[in-house]
Amino acid sequence: MHFLTKDLYFPPVEEASYEGVLAVGGDLSTERLLLAYRNGIFPWFNEDDPILWWSPPDRMVVVPSLYKVSKSIRNLLNQNKFQITFNQNFEEVIRNCQQIERSGQDGTWISDDIIASYTKLHEMGFAQSVEVWQKGELVGGLYGVDLGHIFCGESMFSKVPNASKIAFVTLIEHLKKNHYKLLDCQVHNDHLEKLGAFEISRDIFIRVLKSE
């Protein structure tokens, strides 16, 4: 494992461990975060632990151009129960992602330092949010890093049933319309698989990432 210094540098992703840990340390500056995402690397660590940088051997993704919205979600969208916006309240979205309780998960990786750094990325135009509203209340949403041809999803939340699914599908429709190549969902989980994400190898992911 590589230990990072103040130098703005990451080792080649092929040097990641079997689990996908590439490096430890460094900082969460916007410059380092952008360098990481542009090379297929992302931070993921518990709040009180050192920063861990990951590039897993398999990557969970959605190909927007191939994505088919399920009939149940399409029906929900057509009912107009929710109002959907983009980038109207990034900080509230990321704070909700931090605070929401998740089954089987103790604590959160979204520290106050993460919130500060990604909010700066948002102010620079590199981090985006999708908000889902119901009767004027923010009930769901997601955020991630926008590389222009790949959207790197970070986290989503839902306070009412289906709100995060609506955010997810709305984002994919937006990415499809704007000819994005991938929605990066990082690592496998059952919920993402049910929503239509699947795994590709790191090699294929990096190839698409570098083919702007």
Wavefront OBJ file of the C-alpha trace (Angstrom):
o trace
v 0.000 0.000 0.000
v 1.243 3.493 -0.847
v 1.412 6.244 1.764
v 0.690 9.661 0.279
v 2.487 12.865 1.194
v 1.606 16.468 0.369
v 2.748 15.839 -3.217
v -0.165 15.690 -5.649
v 0.301 12.136 -6.835
v -1.362 8.720 -7.002
v 0.313 5.406 -7.877
v -0.969 3.421 -10.871
v -4.352 1.837 -10.138
v -2.969 -1.594 -11.022
v -1.012 -1.434 -7.755
v -4.203 -1.507 -5.645
v -4.644 -4.386 -3.206
v -6.865 -7.372 -3.969
v -9.757 -5.535 -2.251
v -9.043 -2.332 -4.169
v -7.165 -0.163 -1.624
v -4.574 1.864 -3.521
v -3.196 4.400 -1.037
v -3.596 5.930 2.401
v -3.173 9.505 3.591
v -2.883 12.720 1.648
v -5.719 15.209 1.910
v -9.187 16.028 0.558
v -8.209 19.114 -1.404
v -10.246 19.752 -4.532
v -7.082 19.300 -6.623
v -6.413 15.844 -5.176
v -10.058 14.785 -5.440
v -10.219 15.765 -9.114
v -6.930 13.968 -9.816
v -8.337 10.891 -8.097
v -11.633 10.781 -9.987
v -9.947 11.459 -13.326
v -7.834 8.354 -12.715
v -10.547 5.997 -11.474
v -9.836 6.489 -7.760
v -12.156 7.572 -4.951
v -11.884 8.132 -1.174
v -13.794 5.839 1.177
v -12.995 5.557 4.871
v -14.543 5.735 8.315
v -14.751 9.157 9.890
v -11.998 8.696 12.487
v -9.641 6.681 10.267
v -6.916 7.827 7.842
v -8.061 8.648 4.311
v -8.200 5.509 2.162
v -8.118 5.752 -1.641
v -9.766 2.970 -3.638
v -9.702 1.612 -7.164
v -11.485 -1.750 -6.913
v -10.851 -4.546 -9.431
v -14.533 -4.518 -10.428
v -16.608 -1.378 -10.881
v -20.393 -1.090 -10.520
v -21.784 0.992 -13.385
v -24.822 1.915 -15.439
v -24.587 2.562 -19.184
v -27.146 5.378 -19.652
v -27.698 4.702 -23.364
v -28.724 1.098 -22.604
v -30.757 1.739 -19.465
v -34.427 0.801 -19.439
v -36.618 2.324 -16.740
v -38.802 -0.251 -15.003
v -42.553 -0.032 -15.480
v -43.116 0.615 -11.755
v -40.703 3.572 -11.678
v -42.114 4.908 -14.948
v -45.587 4.812 -13.402
v -44.299 6.676 -10.348
v -42.740 9.356 -12.543
v -45.976 9.734 -14.481
v -47.965 10.266 -11.275
v -46.058 13.504 -10.626
v -45.962 12.855 -6.877
v -42.480 14.341 -6.710
v -40.821 17.491 -7.981
v -37.242 17.029 -9.185
v -34.506 19.662 -9.388
v -30.784 19.716 -10.129
v -28.230 21.602 -8.019
v -30.784 23.561 -6.025
v -29.532 22.520 -2.583
v -26.315 20.524 -2.828
v -25.271 20.941 0.793
v -28.635 19.804 2.168
v -28.466 16.698 -0.051
v -24.992 15.715 1.141
v -25.918 16.396 4.787
v -28.989 14.171 4.449
v -26.771 11.452 2.948
v -24.541 11.833 6.009
v -27.358 11.646 8.542
v -29.686 9.032 7.075
v -29.713 5.696 8.911
v -28.802 2.739 6.709
v -29.568 -0.894 7.422
v -26.521 -2.834 8.586
v -24.288 0.226 8.673
v -22.839 1.754 11.821
v -21.901 5.391 11.252
v -21.037 7.092 7.978
v -18.041 7.740 5.744
v -19.422 11.219 4.957
v -17.484 13.300 7.471
v -17.713 17.064 7.868
v -14.389 17.273 5.962
v -15.964 15.331 3.086
v -18.940 17.711 3.097
v -16.659 20.760 3.022
v -14.497 19.383 0.189
v -17.356 18.210 -2.022
v -19.252 21.454 -1.451
v -16.166 23.260 -2.792
v -16.192 20.909 -5.787
v -19.845 21.806 -6.284
v -19.053 25.524 -6.193
v -16.401 24.870 -8.868
v -18.976 23.048 -11.026
v -17.558 19.528 -10.591
v -19.984 18.081 -8.037
v -23.701 17.925 -8.778
v -26.868 17.043 -6.899
v -30.351 15.822 -7.750
v -33.115 16.816 -5.337
v -36.508 15.134 -4.934
v -39.222 17.230 -3.286
v -42.683 16.452 -1.999
v -44.969 19.276 -0.906
v -41.985 21.594 -0.604
v -39.927 19.216 1.548
v -36.664 17.604 0.437
v -37.443 13.877 0.669
v -34.696 12.310 -1.425
v -31.687 12.959 -3.565
v -28.163 12.061 -4.568
v -24.838 13.701 -5.319
v -21.678 12.881 -7.213
v -18.714 14.136 -9.212
v -19.312 15.140 -12.831
v -16.413 14.475 -15.212
v -18.331 15.520 -18.323
v -18.573 12.027 -19.859
v -18.801 9.956 -16.669
v -20.836 10.821 -13.577
v -19.340 9.340 -10.411
v -22.208 8.742 -8.014
v -21.308 9.103 -4.343
v -24.384 8.632 -2.167
v -28.157 8.939 -2.127
v -30.866 9.150 0.502
v -34.595 8.697 0.815
v -36.993 9.866 3.523
v -40.085 8.439 1.825
v -40.463 5.272 -0.273
v -38.977 5.436 -3.789
v -37.564 8.983 -3.536
v -33.949 7.899 -4.097
v -35.040 5.637 -6.991
v -36.696 8.645 -8.610
v -33.468 10.651 -8.203
v -31.415 7.768 -9.627
v -33.580 7.250 -12.694
v -33.915 10.995 -13.347
v -30.123 11.314 -13.265
v -29.746 8.451 -15.746
v -32.272 10.053 -18.109
v -30.293 13.306 -17.868
v -27.012 11.485 -18.562
v -28.541 9.648 -21.509
v -29.823 12.895 -23.035
v -26.369 14.454 -22.677
v -24.481 11.454 -24.077
v -22.588 10.421 -20.941
v -20.816 7.087 -21.296
v -21.217 5.770 -17.753
v -22.763 6.353 -14.373
v -20.118 5.095 -11.941
v -21.649 3.483 -8.837
v -18.241 2.414 -7.463
v -18.796 -0.876 -5.597
v -21.423 -3.593 -5.731
v -24.447 -3.632 -3.486
v -27.749 -5.438 -3.883
v -29.802 -2.235 -4.016
v -27.813 -0.887 -6.979
v -28.066 -4.237 -8.735
v -31.856 -4.170 -8.372
v -31.821 -0.691 -9.905
v -30.011 -2.033 -12.969
v -26.317 -1.457 -12.243
v -23.754 -4.172 -13.049
v -20.029 -4.790 -12.678
v -17.303 -4.268 -15.266
v -13.568 -4.767 -14.830
v -11.334 -1.923 -13.695
v -9.463 -2.151 -17.022
v -12.631 -1.516 -19.025
v -13.704 1.269 -16.668
v -10.334 3.043 -16.990
v -10.436 2.653 -20.773
v -13.833 4.390 -20.933
v -12.691 6.995 -18.391
v -9.689 7.931 -20.541
v -11.718 8.059 -23.788
v -13.211 11.527 -23.310
l 1 2 3 4 5 6 7 8 9 10 11 12 13 14 15 16 17 18 19 20 21 22 23 24 25 26 27 28 29 30 31 32 33 34 35 36 37 38 39 40 41 42 43 44 45 46 47 48 49 50 51 52 53 54 55 56 57 58 59 60 61 62 63 64 65 66 67 68 69 70 71 72 73 74 75 76 77 78 79 80 81 82 83 84 85 86 87 88 89 90 91 92 93 94 95 96 97 98 99 100 101 102 103 104 105 106 107 108 109 110 111 112 113 114 115 116 117 118 119 120 121 122 123 124 125 126 127 128 129 130 131 132 133 134 135 136 137 138 139 140 141 142 143 144 145 146 147 148 149 150 151 152 153 154 155 156 157 158 159 160 161 162 163 164 165 166 167 168 169 170 171 172 173 174 175 176 177 178 179 180 181 182 183 184 185 186 187 188 189 190 191 192 193 194 195 196 197 198 199 200 201 202 203 204 205 206 207 208 209 210 211 212
